[in-house]
Amino acid sequence: AGRLLKWKGMDVIINAIPEILKSYPETKLLIAGDGPERGKLTHLIQNLKLEKNVYLIGNILRKDMPRYLNTCDIFILHSYYDTTPNVLLEALASGKPCIVSDIHGIREVIKDGSALKVPVGNYEKIAEEVIHIFQEKSLRDNLTKKSRERIKEKYSWNRVVEDYARLYEEYEIGNR
């Protein structure tokens, strides 16, 4: 799905897993993508003895993304910087509870409680929020509802077409 790059913060997510396992020992983390951080992440997984819980599954085809999203209980995106990540839009559209880093680009996508935001680099807060989602059905249900509403309101094809039409009109009026 993505590139395994330092600024994607996959190491932070992996570091959250031991704390989550204390409460939910059957937890599995799937990390899709490939890239220059793969070796370091593999080493981290081995050092933390998480080989039975964390899987680097490599690149997946775009067409297979819905199937992978449907298998997960929670989606985590912990980038140090980003703009409008398509994978986040896909996760929100799937209705999965999302935990995201509280950074500018992602903050623009997440409004009205459609995901839980955590400080960048804070694996303890990621673990806390994962456990919170697992424990609170009402929170899961609310995140699912809000994420689907957010996608429909801001990122549906109809909305995108309307926004582009408005931009073209503004450009045309400004150039007369």
C-alpha positions in Angstrom: 0.0 0.0 0.0 2.8 2.4 0.8 6.5 2.9 1.1 8.4 1.9 4.3 10.1 5.2 4.9 11.4 6.7 8.2 8.8 9.5 8.2 5.9 7.1 8.0 6.5 6.2 11.7 6.0 2.4 11.4 8.6 1.9 14.1 6.4 3.9 16.5 3.4 1.7 15.8 5.5 -1.5 16.3 6.8 -0.1 19.6 3.1 0.2 20.7 2.4 -3.5 20.2 4.0 -4.9 23.5 1.7 -2.7 25.6 -1.3 -3.7 23.6 -0.4 -7.4 23.9 -0.6 -7.1 27.7 -4.4 -6.6 27.3 -5.0 -8.3 24.0 -2.5 -11.0 23.4 -4.0 -12.2 20.1 -3.3 -8.8 18.5 -1.8 -8.8 15.0 -0.3 -5.9 13.2 -0.1 -6.0 9.4 2.2 -3.5 7.7 1.7 -3.2 3.9 4.4 -1.8 1.7 8.1 -2.0 1.0 11.0 0.3 1.1 14.3 1.3 2.6 13.1 0.9 6.3 12.1 -2.8 5.9 15.4 -4.1 7.3 15.3 -1.8 10.3 11.7 -2.7 11.0 12.4 -6.4 10.7 15.3 -6.0 13.2 12.9 -4.1 15.6 10.3 -6.8 15.3 12.9 -9.4 16.2 14.4 -7.4 19.1 10.9 -7.0 20.6 10.2 -10.7 19.9 7.1 -9.8 18.0 7.5 -12.2 15.1 4.2 -13.9 15.9 2.3 -10.6 16.1 3.8 -8.2 13.5 3.9 -9.0 9.8 5.5 -7.0 7.0 3.3 -8.2 4.2 5.0 -6.3 1.4 3.3 -4.4 -1.4 -0.3 -5.2 -2.1 -2.3 -4.3 -5.2 -4.6 -1.3 -5.0 -7.5 -3.6 -6.0 -6.8 -5.7 -2.9 -6.8 -2.9 -0.5 -10.5 -3.2 0.4 -10.0 -6.8 1.3 -7.1 -6.0 3.6 -9.1 -3.1 5.2 -12.0 -5.5 5.8 -9.8 -7.9 7.7 -8.5 -5.3 10.2 -10.2 -4.0 13.3 -8.3 -0.7 13.5 -6.3 1.4 11.0 -3.3 3.3 12.2 -1.5 6.0 10.2 1.4 7.6 12.0 3.2 9.8 9.5 5.5 12.6 10.7 4.3 14.7 7.8 1.7 14.0 5.0 -0.8 15.8 2.9 -4.0 14.0 2.0 -3.1 10.3 2.3 -5.3 8.2 0.0 -4.9 5.2 2.3 -6.5 7.2 5.1 -9.4 8.1 2.9 -9.8 4.5 2.0 -9.7 3.4 5.6 -12.3 6.1 6.6 -14.6 5.0 3.7 -14.3 1.4 4.9 -15.6 2.5 8.3 -12.6 1.3 10.2 -11.8 3.1 13.5 -8.7 5.1 12.7 -5.8 6.4 14.8 -3.7 9.0 13.2 -0.8 11.3 14.0 -1.9 14.8 14.8 -0.1 16.7 12.0 -1.2 19.4 9.6 -2.1 17.4 6.5 -3.9 14.7 8.3 -5.6 17.1 10.6 -7.3 18.7 7.5 -8.8 15.3 6.6 -9.9 14.4 10.2 -12.7 16.6 11.4 -15.6 16.1 13.7 -14.2 13.1 15.6 -13.8 10.9 12.6 -10.6 9.5 14.0 -8.5 9.6 17.1 -5.4 11.8 16.9 -2.2 11.1 18.8 1.0 13.1 19.1 3.8 12.2 16.7 6.2 9.7 18.1 4.1 8.7 21.1 3.7 4.9 21.0 2.3 4.9 24.5 -0.7 7.0 23.3 -1.2 4.7 20.3 -1.3 1.7 22.6 -3.7 3.5 24.9 -6.1 4.4 22.0 -6.0 0.9 20.5 -7.0 -0.5 23.9 -9.6 2.1 24.3 -11.2 1.3 20.9 -11.1 -2.5 21.7 -12.8 -1.9 25.1 -15.5 0.7 24.1 -18.0 -0.5 21.5 -19.7 2.9 21.6 -16.4 4.5 20.6 -15.9 2.1 17.8 -19.5 2.6 16.5 -19.1 6.4 16.7 -15.8 6.4 14.9 -17.3 4.2 12.1 -20.3 6.5 11.8 -18.2 9.7 11.8 -15.6 8.4 9.4 -18.2 7.4 6.8 -20.0 10.8 7.2 -16.8 12.7 6.7 -16.0 10.8 3.5 -19.5 11.3 2.1 -19.5 15.0 3.1 -16.0 16.0 1.9 -14.5 13.3 -0.4 -17.4 11.8 -2.4 -17.1 12.0 -6.2 -20.0 14.5 -6.3 -18.3 16.7 -3.8 -14.9 16.5 -5.6 -16.6 17.5 -8.9 -18.4 20.4 -7.2 -15.2 21.7 -5.7 -13.4 21.5 -9.1 -16.2 23.2 -10.8 -16.1 26.0 -8.2 -12.4 26.4 -8.7 -12.7 26.6 -12.5 -15.4 29.3 -12.1 -13.3 31.3 -9.7 -10.3 31.0 -12.0 -12.4 32.0 -15.0 -13.9 35.0 -13.2 -10.5 36.1 -12.0 -9.0 36.1 -15.5 -11.6 38.3 -17.1 
